[in-house]
Structure formats: C-alpha cells, structure tokens
C-alpha cells in the first residue's frame, strides 16, 4: 500500500514534465513520467497510479485521447482517474463543448490547461486526489 498518491504524467514536452514533477514531488506526491500515449497505457497497467495527467497531443501512433480510452477500457485500470492536459485553445476541433464538459463526456475527470498557473494546477490535482 502506498503512503503518497502516485501520479503518472504522460507528456512529450520534457521541460513541462520536469517542472510538474519537481513541484508535485516537493509536495509529497510520487510521480512517474512517460513521453508517449503507448507508454502511458503500459505504465498505467504496470503501476496502477492514482491519477494520470494525459497530454492530448503526443507523437506516435497513439495520442493522449486514444491512450486515455485504452486505460479506461482495461478492467485493471478503468477506475484510475485521468485528467487531460493541453496548451491548445481547441484540443478537439471536431467536438463541440467546453473542455471540462467534453473531458467528462469522454469518461475522464477533467481538463487542465497547461498554461494554468502552477499553484492552480497543483490545487486541481489535490482536489482530484482528495488531499489537503
């Protein structure tokens, strides 16, 4: 049993991963990172994190949306909370609706803009994990 929440961060931007990992680790969270959607699916099955922070646009054959669906389809990881991340103004142009509403309609917890202030970003993560 873990003493600290485990967060899996899937993002192809190494600098962003490092900044968020440093901040979350300093607050007592355990953080693992991957750079592709396929690696996120694999890591989620292996480590069963409490929360996945999933960038929507990543290189390779599997983007963040597809990876999130794969995580939710797997019986072993379907209850893992997934939050979409993006710095795009319109991350899914073919879908109508606000980012939070669309994320929830897809079966995820929410959406956090990568441009959000770091303290607000972390505050939202704490809410998803129900920690003070």
MDAnalysis code that builds the backbone (N, CA, C; Angstrom):
import MDAnalysis as mda
import numpy as np

u = mda.Universe.empty(396, n_residues=132, atom_resindex=np.repeat(np.arange(132), 3), trajectory=True)
u.add_TopologyAttr("name", ["N", "CA", "C"] * 132)
u.add_TopologyAttr("resid", np.arange(1, 133))
u.add_TopologyAttr("resname", ["UNK", "UNK", "UNK", "UNK", "UNK", "UNK", "UNK", "UNK", "UNK", "UNK", "UNK", "UNK", "UNK", "UNK", "UNK", "UNK", "UNK", "UNK", "UNK", "UNK", "UNK", "UNK", "UNK", "UNK", "UNK", "UNK", "UNK", "UNK", "UNK", "UNK", "UNK", "UNK", "UNK", "UNK", "UNK", "UNK", "UNK", "UNK", "UNK", "UNK", "UNK", "UNK", "UNK", "UNK", "UNK", "UNK", "UNK", "UNK", "UNK", "UNK", "UNK", "UNK", "UNK", "UNK", "UNK", "UNK", "UNK", "UNK", "UNK", "UNK", "UNK", "UNK", "UNK", "UNK", "UNK", "UNK", "UNK", "UNK", "UNK", "UNK", "UNK", "UNK", "UNK", "UNK", "UNK", "UNK", "UNK", "UNK", "UNK", "UNK", "UNK", "UNK", "UNK", "UNK", "UNK", "UNK", "UNK", "UNK", "UNK", "UNK", "UNK", "UNK", "UNK", "UNK", "UNK", "UNK", "UNK", "UNK", "UNK", "UNK", "UNK", "UNK", "UNK", "UNK", "UNK", "UNK", "UNK", "UNK", "UNK", "UNK", "UNK", "UNK", "UNK", "UNK", "UNK", "UNK", "UNK", "UNK", "UNK", "UNK", "UNK", "UNK", "UNK", "UNK", "UNK", "UNK", "UNK", "UNK", "UNK", "UNK", "UNK", "UNK"])
u.atoms.positions = np.array([
    [0.835, -1.181, 0.000],
    [0.000, 0.000, 0.000],
    [0.882, 1.246, 0.000],
    [0.512, 2.218, -0.827],
    [1.280, 3.459, -0.936],
    [0.926, 4.415, 0.181],
    [1.920, 5.168, 0.602],
    [1.656, 6.205, 1.597],
    [1.363, 7.540, 0.930],
    [1.914, 7.761, -0.268],
    [1.685, 9.001, -1.013],
    [1.008, 8.680, -2.339],
    [0.135, 9.566, -2.808],
    [-0.517, 9.322, -4.099],
    [0.508, 9.226, -5.221],
    [0.251, 8.311, -6.150],
    [1.111, 8.100, -7.305],
    [0.454, 8.704, -8.539],
    [1.189, 9.580, -9.201],
    [0.700, 10.257, -10.394],
    [1.544, 9.828, -11.581],
    [0.886, 9.455, -12.659],
    [1.560, 9.168, -13.918],
    [1.328, 10.357, -14.829],
    [2.408, 10.955, -15.296],
    [2.297, 12.088, -16.205],
    [2.769, 11.676, -17.583],
    [1.873, 11.796, -18.566],
    [2.180, 11.453, -19.949],
    [2.190, 12.729, -20.777],
    [3.391, 13.138, -21.179],
    [3.538, 14.384, -21.933],
    [4.832, 14.325, -22.724],
    [4.803, 14.748, -23.978],
    [6.001, 14.699, -24.803],
    [6.941, 15.881, -24.570],
    [6.516, 16.871, -23.826],
    [7.342, 18.043, -23.533],
    [8.169, 17.776, -22.275],
    [9.447, 17.496, -22.465],
    [10.316, 17.131, -21.346],
    [10.401, 18.240, -20.302],
    [10.495, 19.491, -20.725],
    [10.574, 20.596, -19.765],
    [9.324, 20.671, -18.899],
    [8.161, 20.515, -19.518],
    [6.911, 20.550, -18.764],
    [6.858, 19.395, -17.768],
    [7.257, 18.201, -18.217],
    [7.286, 17.044, -17.311],
    [8.183, 17.326, -16.107],
    [9.356, 17.892, -16.357],
    [10.301, 18.159, -15.278],
    [9.769, 19.191, -14.287],
    [9.165, 20.251, -14.791],
    [8.620, 21.299, -13.911],
    [7.514, 20.737, -13.029],
    [6.569, 20.044, -13.637],
    [5.439, 19.493, -12.879],
    [5.911, 18.412, -11.913],
    [6.827, 17.565, -12.356],
    [7.350, 16.509, -11.481],
    [8.040, 17.112, -10.264],
    [8.854, 18.119, -10.483],
    [9.561, 18.767, -9.373],
    [8.571, 19.359, -8.369],
    [7.570, 20.056, -8.859],
    [6.580, 20.685, -7.975],
    [5.782, 19.625, -7.213],
    [5.284, 18.628, -7.914],
    [4.465, 17.613, -7.246],
    [5.293, 16.774, -6.272],
    [6.511, 16.451, -6.640],
    [7.389, 15.676, -5.753],
    [7.695, 16.461, -4.478],
    [7.875, 17.773, -4.616],
    [8.168, 18.602, -3.437],
    [6.992, 18.648, -2.465],
    [5.808, 18.304, -2.953],
    [4.607, 18.292, -2.120],
    [4.278, 16.893, -1.591],
    [5.155, 15.931, -1.880],
    [4.974, 14.589, -1.348],
    [4.324, 13.592, -2.284],
    [4.000, 14.010, -3.500],
    [3.434, 13.080, -4.465],
    [4.553, 12.249, -5.079],
    [4.243, 11.021, -5.402],
    [5.165, 10.188, -6.152],
    [4.780, 10.350, -7.621],
    [5.744, 10.651, -8.478],
    [5.453, 10.943, -9.880],
    [6.297, 10.064, -10.788],
    [5.638, 9.471, -11.765],
    [6.316, 8.739, -12.836],
    [5.945, 9.462, -14.136],
    [6.862, 9.481, -15.091],
    [6.580, 10.171, -16.342],
    [6.865, 9.283, -17.540],
    [6.121, 9.528, -18.606],
    [6.330, 8.894, -19.905],
    [6.098, 9.957, -20.970],
    [6.586, 9.680, -22.197],
    [6.517, 10.676, -23.256],
    [5.554, 10.334, -24.384],
    [4.938, 9.157, -24.339],
    [4.026, 8.768, -25.426],
    [2.743, 8.160, -24.860],
    [1.722, 8.154, -25.694],
    [0.464, 7.536, -25.296],
    [0.593, 6.042, -25.052],
    [1.331, 5.365, -25.919],
    [1.514, 3.916, -25.761],
    [2.234, 3.601, -24.454],
    [3.247, 4.401, -24.118],
    [3.954, 4.193, -22.851],
    [3.050, 4.481, -21.655],
    [2.130, 5.406, -21.808],
    [1.189, 5.718, -20.725],
    [0.274, 4.532, -20.444],
    [-0.226, 3.903, -21.500],
    [-1.100, 2.739, -21.332],
    [-0.342, 1.620, -20.628],
    [0.869, 1.366, -21.074],
    [1.695, 0.315, -20.484],
    [2.019, 0.624, -19.026],
    [2.450, 1.849, -18.749],
    [2.812, 2.235, -17.380],
    [1.604, 2.197, -16.450],
    [0.453, 2.643, -16.935],
    [-0.754, 2.631, -16.098],
    [-1.093, 1.204, -15.665],
    [-0.957, 0.259, -16.579],
    [-1.241, -1.144, -16.248],
    [-0.225, -1.695, -15.253],
    [1.019, -1.261, -15.379],
    [2.074, -1.775, -14.507],
    [2.036, -1.166, -13.101],
    [1.854, 0.153, -13.009],
    [1.985, 0.819, -11.699],
    [0.647, 1.176, -11.058],
    [-0.427, 1.130, -11.830],
    [-1.769, 1.465, -11.337],
    [-1.761, 2.758, -10.503],
    [-1.532, 3.879, -11.184],
    [-1.456, 5.161, -10.473],
    [-2.815, 5.598, -9.931],
    [-2.769, 6.561, -9.043],
    [-3.999, 7.145, -8.521],
    [-4.581, 8.156, -9.500],
    [-3.695, 8.755, -10.309],
    [-4.106, 9.787, -11.257],
    [-3.161, 9.759, -12.451],
    [-3.737, 9.929, -13.646],
    [-2.947, 10.080, -14.866],
    [-3.190, 11.490, -15.394],
    [-2.110, 12.231, -15.604],
    [-2.170, 13.528, -16.273],
    [-1.778, 13.268, -17.722],
    [-2.737, 13.405, -18.634],
    [-2.563, 12.955, -20.012],
    [-2.597, 14.116, -21.003],
    [-1.437, 14.410, -21.585],
    [-1.392, 15.385, -22.664],
    [-2.206, 14.840, -23.829],
    [-2.964, 15.682, -24.475],
    [-3.824, 15.233, -25.561],
    [-3.030, 14.960, -26.828],
    [-2.125, 15.871, -27.154],
    [-1.357, 15.740, -28.400],
    [0.045, 15.242, -28.104],
    [0.300, 13.999, -28.516],
    [1.617, 13.394, -28.351],
    [2.003, 12.685, -29.633],
    [3.303, 12.543, -29.861],
    [3.751, 11.877, -31.087],
    [3.504, 10.379, -31.037],
    [3.621, 9.770, -32.186],
    [3.458, 8.321, -32.256],
    [2.083, 7.934, -32.738],
    [1.845, 6.647, -32.681],
    [0.589, 6.106, -33.198],
    [-0.598, 6.328, -32.270],
    [-0.330, 6.632, -30.997],
    [-1.420, 6.768, -30.041],
    [-1.354, 8.140, -29.359],
    [-2.333, 8.990, -29.641],
    [-2.372, 10.287, -28.967],
    [-2.944, 10.114, -27.554],
    [-3.033, 11.204, -26.827],
    [-3.499, 11.134, -25.449],
    [-4.950, 10.706, -25.295],
    [-5.777, 11.096, -26.228],
    [-7.189, 10.702, -26.152],
    [-7.311, 9.193, -26.300],
    [-6.639, 8.647, -27.315],
    [-6.678, 7.197, -27.527],
    [-6.099, 6.453, -26.327],
    [-5.000, 6.972, -25.785],
    [-4.371, 6.334, -24.625],
    [-5.312, 6.356, -23.421],
    [-5.977, 7.474, -23.214],
    [-6.914, 7.578, -22.090],
    [-8.047, 6.561, -22.232],
    [-8.579, 6.416, -23.447],
    [-9.630, 5.423, -23.677],
    [-9.125, 4.010, -23.402],
    [-7.900, 3.712, -23.814],
    [-7.318, 2.386, -23.567],
    [-7.191, 2.129, -22.069],
    [-6.779, 3.146, -21.329],
    [-6.652, 2.999, -19.871],
    [-8.026, 2.719, -19.263],
    [-9.039, 3.434, -19.720],
    [-10.389, 3.254, -19.184],
    [-11.033, 1.939, -19.639],
    [-10.598, 1.394, -20.771],
    [-11.135, 0.124, -21.265],
    [-10.566, -1.085, -20.533],
    [-9.394, -0.935, -19.965],
    [-8.723, -2.042, -19.275],
    [-9.379, -2.248, -17.904],
    [-9.886, -3.439, -17.610],
    [-10.527, -3.685, -16.310],
    [-9.618, -3.392, -15.117],
    [-8.306, -3.534, -15.304],
    [-7.370, -3.294, -14.208],
    [-7.110, -1.816, -13.961],
    [-7.402, -0.960, -14.946],
    [-7.116, 0.470, -14.792],
    [-8.333, 1.367, -15.033],
    [-9.479, 0.772, -15.236],
    [-10.655, 1.586, -15.579],
    [-11.041, 2.596, -14.487],
    [-10.674, 2.323, -13.232],
    [-11.028, 3.238, -12.146],
    [-9.960, 4.296, -11.874],
    [-8.868, 4.246, -12.613],
    [-7.826, 5.263, -12.465],
    [-8.372, 6.591, -12.969],
    [-8.157, 7.631, -12.215],
    [-8.595, 8.961, -12.632],
    [-7.660, 9.481, -13.719],
    [-8.259, 10.027, -14.780],
    [-7.482, 10.588, -15.887],
    [-7.918, 12.026, -16.105],
    [-6.931, 12.906, -16.191],
    [-7.171, 14.320, -16.457],
    [-6.419, 14.684, -17.728],
    [-7.134, 15.270, -18.684],
    [-6.491, 15.707, -19.910],
    [-5.731, 17.005, -19.688],
    [-4.616, 17.158, -20.413],
    [-3.819, 18.376, -20.422],
    [-3.629, 18.827, -21.863],
    [-3.580, 20.121, -22.069],
    [-3.239, 20.637, -23.391],
    [-2.950, 22.125, -23.283],
    [-2.102, 22.592, -24.194],
    [-1.891, 24.032, -24.298],
    [-2.628, 24.587, -25.513],
    [-3.386, 23.732, -26.184],
    [-4.150, 24.124, -27.360],
    [-5.455, 24.800, -26.949],
    [-5.799, 25.834, -27.663],
    [-7.055, 26.538, -27.403],
    [-8.256, 25.646, -27.711],
    [-8.118, 24.807, -28.747],
    [-9.196, 23.907, -29.142],
    [-8.606, 22.509, -29.379],
    [-8.431, 21.733, -28.308],
    [-7.743, 20.449, -28.428],
    [-8.498, 19.384, -29.227],
    [-9.790, 19.536, -29.384],
    [-10.565, 18.577, -30.186],
    [-11.546, 19.351, -31.055],
    [-11.064, 19.820, -32.226],
    [-11.888, 20.672, -33.096],
    [-13.160, 20.018, -33.615],
    [-13.215, 18.705, -33.652],
    [-14.401, 18.025, -34.188],
    [-15.500, 17.867, -33.150],
    [-15.233, 18.271, -31.894],
    [-16.198, 18.075, -30.817],
    [-16.640, 19.437, -30.294],
    [-17.942, 19.594, -30.080],
    [-18.492, 20.837, -29.574],
    [-18.648, 20.741, -28.064],
    [-18.253, 21.797, -27.362],
    [-18.427, 21.844, -25.917],
    [-17.173, 22.348, -25.219],
    [-17.354, 22.725, -23.962],
    [-16.233, 23.179, -23.164],
    [-15.272, 22.039, -22.866],
    [-14.054, 22.392, -22.519],
    [-13.012, 21.385, -22.300],
    [-13.349, 20.445, -21.141],
    [-13.872, 20.996, -20.058],
    [-14.252, 20.148, -18.928],
    [-15.415, 19.247, -19.305],
    [-16.427, 19.808, -19.948],
    [-17.606, 19.029, -20.323],
    [-17.242, 17.903, -21.284],
    [-16.400, 18.189, -22.265],
    [-16.000, 17.169, -23.226],
    [-15.172, 16.089, -22.535],
    [-14.249, 16.512, -21.678],
    [-13.430, 15.533, -20.944],
    [-14.305, 14.589, -20.144],
    [-15.275, 15.129, -19.451],
    [-16.173, 14.295, -18.640],
    [-17.070, 13.424, -19.516],
    [-17.496, 13.952, -20.659],
    [-18.295, 13.143, -21.584],
    [-17.483, 11.955, -22.113],
    [-16.175, 12.140, -22.224],
    [-15.280, 11.055, -22.640],
    [-15.001, 10.070, -21.506],
    [-15.478, 10.377, -20.291],
    [-15.272, 9.478, -19.162],
    [-14.061, 9.808, -18.305],
    [-13.487, 10.986, -18.504],
    [-12.317, 11.401, -17.729],
    [-12.760, 12.348, -16.610],
    [-11.827, 12.669, -15.729],
    [-12.159, 13.518, -14.580],
    [-12.359, 14.968, -14.981],
    [-11.436, 15.485, -15.815],
    [-11.468, 16.908, -16.114],
    [-10.410, 17.240, -17.146],
    [-10.186, 18.532, -17.307],
    [-9.200, 19.093, -18.221],
    [-8.472, 20.202, -17.483],
    [-7.148, 20.227, -17.600],
    [-6.368, 21.328, -17.022],
    [-5.534, 21.927, -18.151],
    [-5.677, 23.233, -18.382],
    [-4.812, 23.864, -19.384],
    [-3.360, 23.842, -18.908],
    [-2.445, 23.522, -19.801],
    [-1.028, 23.507, -19.435],
    [-0.533, 24.918, -19.120],
    [-1.301, 25.909, -19.533],
    [-0.932, 27.301, -19.284],
    [-1.444, 27.810, -17.938],
    [-2.123, 26.960, -17.189],
    [-2.669, 27.336, -15.877],
    [-1.519, 27.694, -14.930],
    [-1.759, 28.631, -14.043],
    [-0.763, 28.955, -13.025],
    [-0.430, 27.696, -12.242],
    [0.835, 27.521, -11.909],
    [1.303, 26.290, -11.278],
    [0.543, 25.985, -9.987],
    [0.294, 26.987, -9.154],
    [-0.419, 26.738, -7.896],
    [-1.868, 26.303, -8.152],
    [-2.508, 26.861, -9.162],
    [-3.873, 26.461, -9.522],
    [-3.851, 25.038, -10.081],
    [-2.870, 24.744, -10.919],
    [-2.682, 23.410, -11.492],
    [-2.573, 22.379, -10.372],
    [-1.694, 22.645, -9.405],
    [-1.487, 21.726, -8.283],
    [-2.738, 21.638, -7.414],
    [-3.420, 22.743, -7.204],
    [-4.652, 22.731, -6.421],
    [-5.704, 21.822, -7.025],
    [-5.806, 21.830, -8.344],
    [-6.763, 20.953, -9.011],
    [-6.377, 19.490, -8.835],
    [-5.084, 19.191, -8.928],
    [-4.625, 17.824, -8.742],
    [-4.959, 17.351, -7.324],
    [-4.757, 18.210, -6.347],
    [-5.093, 17.855, -4.966],
    [-6.581, 17.561, -4.829],
    [-7.411, 18.315, -5.527],
    [-8.857, 18.068, -5.485],
    [-9.192, 16.712, -6.076],
    [-8.590, 16.368, -7.199],
    [-8.862, 15.076, -7.836],
    [-8.467, 13.920, -6.925],
    [-7.411, 14.126, -6.142],
    [-6.910, 13.067, -5.259],
    [-7.452, 13.186, -3.840],
    [-8.255, 14.219, -3.601],
    [-8.875, 14.460, -2.287],
    [-7.817, 14.502, -1.170],
    [-6.770, 15.316, -1.424],
    [-5.753, 15.528, -0.400],
    [-5.675, 17.007, -0.072],
    [-5.224, 17.298, 1.138],
    [-5.138, 18.715, 1.565],
    [-3.879, 19.362, 1.062],
])
